[in-house]
Amino acid sequence: MLFLKFSRDNERQADDLGVEYSTKSSYDADRMAAFFETLERLTPGGSGSGLPDWFSTHPNPVNRIAAVRAKSAEWKGKLGLSSYAVNKDSYLKTVNNIVFGEDPRQGYVEGNAFYHPVLKFTFPVPAGWTVNNTPAQVQIVSEKEDAVMLLTMDDSQTAAQAAEKFVQQTSAAVQAREALWVNGLQSQRMVSRLVSEQDTLAALSYFIAKNNAVFAFHGLSSRENYSQYASTFAKSFSGFSNLTDPAKMNVKPKLLAVRAVTRAGTLESVLKGFGVAADQMENLAILNGMQLADNVRVGTLLKTVPK
């Protein structure tokens, strides 16, 4: 929570400007609302960010849908153009064969462990905790959503330098600090207190030097809950090690495949014709911004995800 930068007002302003810029460029900004409808179908009533509401600054998708549609109508009224572009087919042809979902080469969870084939490391993940792997950091949230572990990379030369930089940037009140080795990697361990807007958080941090970078782990919870999570934090952080198993490193991502409909029918019947399994039908309907009962014409381009 300490590292979240943008407020809901910033997000709303970004939506408003997105509608303004796209409409002035002759694009149909109503499609932004359709995107938020897809988010709502993916996480009904949620934040749409993949994180619990308490760890998110993003407005609820339902509210964004109404706001975007209202702003789009407002700008269309101001500009009064006869038509607005969508260019759906050219877009779909462009995204054909891109990686679908999380690219396991950039980190994935299997069993109770996180693996990163490119950076060649692994560490244990507590059972029942939710892992959200983003380009900036790995976020691991407890079942009760009252604790979080963060993993980031630091460009410091040593673990000690990374630890010192963290203290300076966050004004952390250091309770304990020591140098140690984690599975053959030079490291620093730190216990500190961090002041947030609402409370003071207790933190356990490990700074682990590997190759030309430092991996910074932070386990955060309230001071009251820290004692029950401290050993969990330590188990994950001290389990960080080099990844050498070829089976864990040689993983391939799923790729998006855009296919043209050759026989008209409902989306459900078309997907059956593509060989899509029954338990994947609804997911592909959401992926295409459609309902399974929608009629699909010959030549329509649909996104699919082959096995």
N, C-alpha and C positions, 0 to 999 in steps of 0.2 A: 504493500500500500504506500510505502514511503516513496516509491519510484514512479508512481503514476503522475503524469504531468498535466493532462488536459481534463477540463471539467465538462459537464454536460452542456453548459452554455457554449463552450468551444465546439462541441460536436454539432449542436443545432445550427450554429453559425456556418459551419462547414457544409451542412446540408443545404442551407439557404443559398450559399454562394455557388454550390454545385448546381442547383436548379437554375440560378441566374446565368451562370457561364454557359451551361449546356443549351439553354433555351436561346440565348443570344447567338449561339453558334449554330442555330437551326436544328438542334437535336431535340427529341421528344423526352423531356425530363420526367414524364409520368413513369418511364421505365425505371427510374430510381425507386419509386414507390413499389413497383413490382418486385424489385430486389429485396426490399424490406419485408414484403409479404413472404418471400422465400425464407428469409431469416426467421420469421415468426413461425413458419411451418416446421423449421428445423428445431427450434427451441421455444415451444409455445409458452408465452408469458415470461420468458427469460430476457436476459440482457442482450442476447444475440452475439455475444463476444466469446462464448465458450467458457466464461468464468462465472462464478457465483456473483450475485448482484452486489454483495458487499465489497467485491474486489474489482468493480467495474465503474467506469465513468460514462459508459455509453447509454444514451436514452433508450427506453424500451422500443422495439421495432414497431409496435402497434401505434404508439404516439408519433413516430417518425413517418409512418405511412400517411396519416391524415395531414401532417404538417407539410410534407413534400407535395402532396396532391393540391393542397390549397395554394402553396407558393407557385407551383407549376401553372395552375389556372390563372393566377395573378399576372405572371410574366407573359403568358400567351395572350392575355387580354391587352397588355401594354404594347406588345410587339405586333400583334395582328397578322402574323404570317399565314399563308394559305395552307402550308403543310410543314411537318417537322420530321426529320430523318430518324430512322432506327438502324438501318443497315445490318439487320440481324444475320443474314446469310454470310456476308463477307466477314463478320466478326467470328461466326462459328468456324468458318474455314481457317481463320487465323489461329484459333485455339485448338484445332485438331492436333492430337498427339502431345499435348502438354501434360505434365505430371498432374494426376488427379489425387486430391487429398494430401496428406502429409507425405513428403518424400522420405522414405526410411533411411536413405543415405545421409539425411540431415538429422537423424535421431529418431528412435522408436522404442516403444516399451514392449517387452515380451516376457511373460511370466511376471516375476517381481524384480525386473531389472530394466534399466535404461541403457540403450546401446547407441553409440555414435560412430558409424563406420568411417566417416571421412576424418574426423578428429581422433579416432581410435581410442575411445575411452568407454568405460562402463561404470555404473554404480547401482546399488540396490535401491528399490522403490518400496515404501511401506505398502502392504496390502490394503486395498480399499481407498487409497488416496488417488485423487484425480490429477493426471499429468497434462499440462498444456504446454506444448513445445512451440515457441515462437522464434523468429530469427534473432531477437534480441536476448532472450533468456528462456530457461526452462522453469516453469512454475508448477509446483506440486502442492495441492491443497488437501488438507485433512478432511476426513469424512464429516466431521462436525463443522467444517469451514471456520475453525477458530485457530488455525495455524497454517503456515505456508512455508515451503522451502523454495528458494530461488537459486538458480545457477546462472552465472554470467561469466563472460570472459574479460580479462583485464590485460592491457598491453604493457603492464609493468615488467621490468626485467627480472624481478625476484618476488617471492611470496611476501617477504617482509615489506617491500616497497608497496605492494598492492594493499596490504593490511593498513599501512600508514596512510595511504591515499583514501581508503575507505573511511578511516577515522576523521580525516580532515573534511571530506565532502559531506559527511552526515552528522558531524559534531557528536559522534558516538561517545558515550561515557564508558570507558573500558573498565571492566571488572576483573578480567584475568586475560593473560596472553602468554603463549609459549610457542617455541619452535619445535617441530616434530617432523617425523617422516611418515608419509602415508603410502604404503605399498611401494617403497623405494623412491618416492617423489618428495622433494623438499617442500615443507609446508609450514603454515602458521595457523594456530588455533586461537580464537578470541571469543570471549563472552563480554557482551556490552549491553547498554541500554540506549534505545533510540527514541527520541521524542517525536511523535506524530501530531497531527492537528487535534486528535481526540484524546490520545493517551500516550503513555510511555510503554514501548514494546521491549520485550526481552529478546535478545538475539544471540545465537551461536553461529559463528562464522569460521569457515575453513578457507584458507587461500593456498592452493596447490599448484606448484610450478610444474609444467609439462611442456617439453620442447621449448618453443619461443613465446609461450603465453602463460598466464596464470588463470586458473579456474577458481572463481570465487563462489563459494556456497554460503547462503544465509538462511538460517532457520529462525522464523519470527513467530511470536505469539504474545499474548498479554502476559504481564508479569505473574498473574495468578495462575495461568495455565502452563507456564514455562517448564515447571518441574516434571509434568507428565509427558512433555514432548522432547525434553533435552536428550534422552537416550535414543529416541527415534531419529532425531537430527544427526546425532553423532554416528549412529550405525550407518546411515546413508553416506555421510560425508567421508567417514574413514574407510568406507568400502570402495571409494573411487580408485580405479586401477586402469592400466593399459589394456586395450582390447586387442587380442591376438587371434581369436577364433575365426577362421575363414568363413565358417557357416554364418556367423553373425555379421560379418563385414560385406559379404557378397550378396547383398539384397538388392532387389529391383523394385522400382515404384510402379504403381498402376498408371496407365496412360489413358487420357480421354480419347474416345474414338467417335467422330461425327459421321453419322450414316444418313443416307437419303432414304425416305420412305418409298417403297415401290408398289405397295398395295394399300389403298385407303381403308380406314377403319377407325375404331377407337384407339386411343393411345395404348390401352391395355392389350388389345389384339395385335397392334403393331409390335409392341415390345415382346410379346410371346413369339411372334414371327422372327424376331431377332435372337431368340433363344434365351431371353432374360428369365432368371429364376423368379418364382412367385414372391419370395421374400425380399426381392430387390425392386419390385415393381413401383412401390410407393416412393422409394428413394430416387428412382430415375424420373418419376413424375415431378418431384420437387426440383430435381436438377434441371429439368426443362421448363420449369415455371408453369406446369400444366396439371390437370386432373386426369386420372386414369380413364374417366368417362368422356373426355374431350375427343371430338372427331379430328382426325389428322388426314390431310390431303396428300396425294402422291407428290413426291418431290420435296416435301418438308424435311428439313435437316434436324436431326435429333442427336443429342449428346448421349453416348452410352459409355459404359466402363467394362471392357472385356475382362475376363478372369485372367 
